[in-house]
């Protein structure tokens, strides 16, 4: 089955071509970071308009690179939610209109399902079941994954997501947008032991997270120390946040009996998180699986792959679409 995947949930337009028999054939991504950087964050209306400009040229590019034509497609997958409503409508409208014109099925994909299944695109995919740590700018969740669509929520953030805390802390330190990568680069030059920051809910006994208190502690520290010690503050923040993520993830594995852990989402690209989690997991007999770095952020490949799994089991396709800016992952149907 040859599936075209379209991702347009926020500030990146991603298109990919996935063949269930031959794997990922081609993918392309356009990032709006430069445009939104002028405003210090994503402007939804500008994001939607830019998706309109990019999605068709990227589709032509991917088809050409994959050596396929529109007539070869068996189905189209698009991000149905969660995300920015206007941005989602661009991808959904394009996908459903194209599917109607080609008389092929279209399927709406949950954005987080795409992230969670993205390590399965690799040459050494994890087997089910596994625990998944979904860690991004909008979400921090721990899920027990028994199969495609068979997800049990173990814990989630009660306030700021981890990626959101990284971005807000970066703003406090005078760094640009997006703040997470910039903070990580700065932290690599700092002394993490110079300042002590809290580890919220580290010993709560459950798998929920809270990062707003850590962010507030950074604010207090910046007001006291100024930005002269920005690198040390960044390092202390990163160590604290990563310690909580690592501890909760491995505790979830121990409680569920899982020996495989998948890490997905933008924060999954953080080098310190990968280093600490891989080291601590190995000591506990847990194998960690990460997506390729290029697939940690939003991309069309994960949507094409997840869509292929669902289209393979779909009985029919409804081309009247409705996007879902808010959509619980645990509410998905199993395939």
C-alpha positions as CSV (number, residue, x, y, z in Angstrom):
1,X,0.0,0.0,0.0
2,X,1.4,3.4,-1.0
3,X,0.3,6.2,1.3
4,X,0.9,9.9,1.1
5,X,1.2,11.5,4.5
6,X,0.4,15.2,5.3
7,X,1.3,16.9,8.6
8,X,0.1,20.5,9.2
9,X,-0.8,20.7,12.9
10,X,1.3,23.7,13.9
11,X,4.3,25.4,12.4
12,X,5.9,22.8,10.1
13,X,4.5,21.5,6.9
14,X,5.5,17.8,6.3
15,X,4.8,15.5,3.4
16,X,6.0,11.9,3.0
17,X,5.5,8.9,0.9
18,X,5.4,5.5,2.6
19,X,5.1,2.1,1.0
20,X,4.0,-0.7,3.3
21,X,6.2,-3.2,1.3
22,X,9.3,-1.0,0.8
23,X,9.2,1.4,3.7
24,X,9.7,5.2,3.6
25,X,10.4,6.3,0.0
26,X,10.7,10.1,0.4
27,X,9.8,12.9,2.8
28,X,10.1,16.7,2.9
29,X,9.6,19.3,5.6
30,X,9.3,23.1,5.6
31,X,9.7,24.8,9.0
32,X,8.2,28.2,9.8
33,X,10.6,28.9,12.6
34,X,12.2,31.9,10.9
35,X,8.8,33.6,10.4
36,X,7.5,33.0,13.9
37,X,10.8,33.9,15.5
38,X,9.9,37.6,14.9
39,X,6.9,37.2,17.2
40,X,8.5,35.0,19.9
41,X,6.1,32.2,19.2
42,X,3.6,30.7,16.8
43,X,1.0,33.0,15.2
44,X,-1.8,30.7,14.2
45,X,-3.1,32.8,11.2
46,X,0.3,33.1,9.7
47,X,0.9,29.4,10.2
48,X,-2.3,28.5,8.4
49,X,-1.5,30.7,5.4
50,X,2.0,29.4,5.1
51,X,0.8,25.8,5.1
52,X,-1.4,26.7,2.1
53,X,1.7,28.0,0.2
54,X,3.9,24.9,1.0
55,X,1.7,21.8,1.0
56,X,1.3,21.3,-2.8
57,X,4.9,22.1,-3.8
58,X,6.1,19.7,-1.1
59,X,3.7,17.0,-2.4
60,X,5.1,17.3,-5.9
61,X,8.7,17.2,-4.5
62,X,8.0,14.0,-2.5
63,X,6.4,12.2,-5.4
64,X,9.3,13.1,-7.7
65,X,11.9,12.0,-5.2
66,X,10.0,8.8,-4.5
67,X,9.6,8.0,-8.2
68,X,5.9,7.8,-8.0
69,X,2.9,9.7,-9.4
70,X,-0.5,10.6,-8.0
71,X,-2.0,7.7,-9.9
72,X,0.1,5.3,-7.9
73,X,-1.3,6.3,-4.5
74,X,-3.5,3.8,-2.6
75,X,-4.5,6.3,0.2
76,X,-3.8,9.6,1.8
77,X,-3.3,10.2,5.6
78,X,-3.5,13.6,7.2
79,X,-3.1,15.0,10.7
80,X,-6.7,15.4,12.0
81,X,-5.7,16.7,15.5
82,X,-4.7,17.8,18.0
83,X,-3.3,21.1,16.9
84,X,-4.2,24.6,15.6
85,X,-7.6,24.4,13.9
86,X,-6.8,26.5,10.9
87,X,-3.5,24.7,10.3
88,X,-5.2,21.3,10.6
89,X,-7.9,22.4,8.1
90,X,-5.3,23.1,5.4
91,X,-3.9,19.6,5.5
92,X,-7.3,17.9,5.9
93,X,-8.8,19.9,3.1
94,X,-6.0,19.2,0.7
95,X,-5.9,15.4,1.6
96,X,-9.6,14.8,1.3
97,X,-10.0,16.8,-1.9
98,X,-7.1,14.9,-3.5
99,X,-8.4,11.6,-2.3
100,X,-11.9,12.4,-3.7
101,X,-10.3,13.4,-7.1
102,X,-8.3,10.2,-7.2
103,X,-11.1,8.0,-5.9
104,X,-8.9,6.6,-3.1
105,X,-9.5,6.5,0.7
106,X,-8.3,9.2,3.2
107,X,-7.7,8.8,6.9
108,X,-7.3,11.3,9.7
109,X,-4.4,10.5,12.0
110,X,-3.9,11.5,15.6
111,X,-0.8,13.6,15.8
112,X,0.5,11.9,19.0
113,X,-0.1,8.5,17.5
114,X,2.1,9.5,14.7
115,X,4.9,10.5,17.1
116,X,4.5,7.4,19.2
117,X,4.7,5.0,16.3
118,X,7.6,6.9,14.6
119,X,10.3,4.6,16.0
120,X,8.7,1.7,14.1
121,X,9.9,3.3,10.9
122,X,13.5,2.5,11.8
123,X,15.5,-0.6,10.8
124,X,15.2,-1.9,14.3
125,X,11.6,-1.2,15.4
126,X,10.4,-2.1,18.9
127,X,7.9,-4.9,19.4
128,X,4.6,-4.5,21.2
129,X,4.0,-4.0,24.1
130,X,6.1,-1.0,25.2
131,X,5.9,2.1,27.4
132,X,5.9,5.3,25.4
133,X,7.1,8.7,26.8
134,X,5.5,11.4,24.6
135,X,7.4,14.5,25.4
136,X,6.9,17.7,23.3
137,X,6.0,21.3,23.5
138,X,2.3,20.5,24.0
139,X,2.3,17.1,25.6
140,X,4.0,15.1,28.3
141,X,2.4,11.6,28.8
142,X,3.3,8.1,29.6
143,X,1.4,5.5,27.7
144,X,1.3,1.7,27.8
145,X,1.1,0.6,24.1
146,X,-0.2,-2.9,23.5
147,X,-0.7,-2.4,19.7
148,X,-1.8,0.2,17.2
149,X,-4.8,1.9,18.8
150,X,-4.4,0.0,22.1
151,X,-3.2,2.7,24.4
152,X,-3.5,3.0,28.2
153,X,-2.7,6.4,29.8
154,X,-0.4,5.9,32.8
155,X,0.3,9.5,33.6
156,X,0.5,13.0,32.2
157,X,1.5,16.5,33.0
158,X,-0.8,18.5,35.3
159,X,0.3,21.8,33.9
160,X,3.2,22.8,31.6
161,X,4.5,20.1,29.2
162,X,8.2,19.5,29.3
163,X,8.8,21.2,26.0
164,X,6.8,24.2,27.1
165,X,8.9,24.4,30.2
166,X,12.1,24.3,28.1
167,X,10.7,27.1,25.8
168,X,9.6,29.3,28.7
169,X,12.8,28.9,30.6
170,X,14.7,29.8,27.4
171,X,12.6,33.0,27.3
172,X,13.6,33.8,30.9
173,X,17.2,33.4,29.9
174,X,16.9,35.7,26.9
175,X,17.2,33.0,24.3
176,X,15.3,32.9,20.9
177,X,12.4,30.8,19.6
178,X,12.2,27.9,19.6
179,X,13.8,27.9,23.0
180,X,14.4,24.2,23.7
181,X,17.3,23.6,21.4
182,X,18.9,26.9,22.3
183,X,18.6,26.1,26.0
184,X,20.2,22.7,25.5
185,X,23.1,24.2,23.6
186,X,23.6,26.8,26.4
187,X,23.3,24.1,29.1
188,X,26.2,22.2,27.5
189,X,28.5,25.0,28.5
190,X,27.3,25.5,32.0
191,X,27.9,23.9,35.5
192,X,24.7,22.0,36.5
193,X,25.9,21.7,40.0
194,X,26.2,25.4,40.7
195,X,22.5,25.9,41.4
196,X,19.9,23.5,43.0
197,X,16.5,23.4,41.4
198,X,13.4,21.4,42.5
199,X,12.3,18.1,40.9
200,X,8.5,18.5,41.0
201,X,6.5,15.3,41.8
202,X,9.7,13.2,41.6
203,X,8.5,11.1,44.6
204,X,4.8,11.4,44.1
205,X,4.3,7.7,43.7
206,X,2.4,8.1,40.4
207,X,3.3,8.8,36.8
208,X,2.1,12.3,36.5
209,X,4.3,15.3,35.9
210,X,4.4,19.0,36.8
211,X,6.9,21.5,35.4
212,X,5.4,24.9,36.3
213,X,7.1,24.9,39.7
214,X,10.5,24.3,38.1
215,X,9.9,27.1,35.7
216,X,8.9,29.4,38.6
217,X,12.1,28.4,40.5
218,X,14.1,29.4,37.4
219,X,12.3,32.8,37.3
220,X,13.2,33.4,41.0
221,X,16.8,32.4,40.3
222,X,17.1,34.7,37.3
223,X,15.8,37.6,39.3
224,X,18.3,37.0,42.0
225,X,21.4,36.1,39.8
226,X,20.7,38.0,36.6
227,X,21.7,36.6,33.3
228,X,25.4,36.5,34.0
229,X,25.0,32.9,35.2
230,X,22.6,31.9,32.3
231,X,24.6,28.9,31.2
232,X,24.7,27.4,34.8
233,X,21.0,28.1,35.3
234,X,20.2,26.4,31.9
235,X,22.3,23.4,32.9
236,X,20.6,23.1,36.3
237,X,17.1,23.3,34.7
238,X,17.9,20.7,32.1
239,X,19.3,18.2,34.7
240,X,16.3,18.7,36.9
241,X,13.7,18.2,34.1
242,X,15.5,15.2,32.7
243,X,15.9,13.5,36.1
244,X,12.1,13.7,36.5
245,X,11.4,12.3,33.0
246,X,13.9,9.5,33.4
247,X,12.7,8.5,36.8
248,X,9.0,8.5,35.9
249,X,9.6,6.6,32.7
250,X,11.6,3.8,34.2
251,X,9.1,3.6,37.1
252,X,6.3,3.1,34.6
253,X,8.3,0.3,32.9
254,X,8.9,-1.4,36.3
255,X,5.2,-1.1,37.3
256,X,3.9,-2.4,33.9
257,X,6.6,-5.0,33.5
258,X,7.6,-3.6,30.1
259,X,11.2,-4.1,29.0
260,X,10.9,-1.7,26.0
261,X,10.6,2.1,26.2
262,X,9.8,4.4,23.3
263,X,10.6,8.1,23.5
264,X,8.9,10.4,21.0
265,X,8.3,14.1,20.5
266,X,10.5,17.1,20.1
267,X,12.2,16.8,23.5
268,X,13.2,13.3,22.5
269,X,16.0,14.9,20.5
270,X,17.6,16.3,23.7
271,X,21.1,14.9,23.9
272,X,21.2,14.9,27.8
273,X,17.8,13.1,28.0
274,X,19.0,10.4,25.5
275,X,22.3,9.9,27.4
276,X,20.7,9.7,30.8
277,X,17.8,7.6,29.8
278,X,19.8,5.1,27.8
279,X,22.3,4.7,30.7
280,X,19.7,4.3,33.5
281,X,17.5,2.0,31.4
282,X,20.4,-0.3,30.5
283,X,21.0,-0.8,34.3
284,X,17.4,-1.9,34.7
285,X,17.2,-4.2,31.7
286,X,15.1,-1.8,29.6
287,X,15.8,-1.1,26.0
288,X,15.1,2.4,24.8
289,X,14.0,3.2,21.2
290,X,14.2,6.7,19.7
291,X,13.0,8.0,16.4
292,X,15.6,9.3,14.0
293,X,16.5,12.9,15.0
294,X,14.7,14.3,11.9
295,X,11.5,12.5,13.0
296,X,11.5,13.9,16.6
297,X,9.8,17.1,15.5
298,X,6.6,17.2,13.5
299,X,6.9,15.4,10.1
300,X,4.9,13.8,7.4
301,X,6.7,10.4,7.6
302,X,5.1,9.6,11.0
303,X,1.6,10.5,9.6
304,X,2.1,8.4,6.5
305,X,3.2,5.4,8.5
306,X,0.4,5.6,11.1
307,X,-2.0,6.2,8.3
308,X,-0.8,3.1,6.5
309,X,-1.5,1.0,9.6
310,X,-5.0,2.3,9.8
311,X,-5.8,2.2,6.1
312,X,-4.8,-1.4,6.0
313,X,-7.6,-2.2,8.4
314,X,-10.2,0.4,7.3
315,X,-13.5,-0.9,6.0
316,X,-14.4,2.4,4.3
317,X,-13.4,6.0,4.0
318,X,-15.5,9.1,4.7
319,X,-14.1,12.1,2.8
320,X,-16.3,14.6,4.7
321,X,-13.7,15.8,7.2
322,X,-13.7,17.5,10.6
323,X,-10.5,18.4,12.4
324,X,-10.0,17.9,16.1
325,X,-7.9,20.6,17.8
326,X,-8.4,18.7,21.1
327,X,-8.3,14.9,20.9
328,X,-7.5,12.4,23.6
329,X,-5.1,9.7,22.4
330,X,-6.6,7.1,24.7
331,X,-9.9,7.5,22.9
332,X,-8.6,6.0,19.6
333,X,-9.9,2.7,18.3
334,X,-7.7,-0.3,18.0
335,X,-6.9,-1.7,14.5
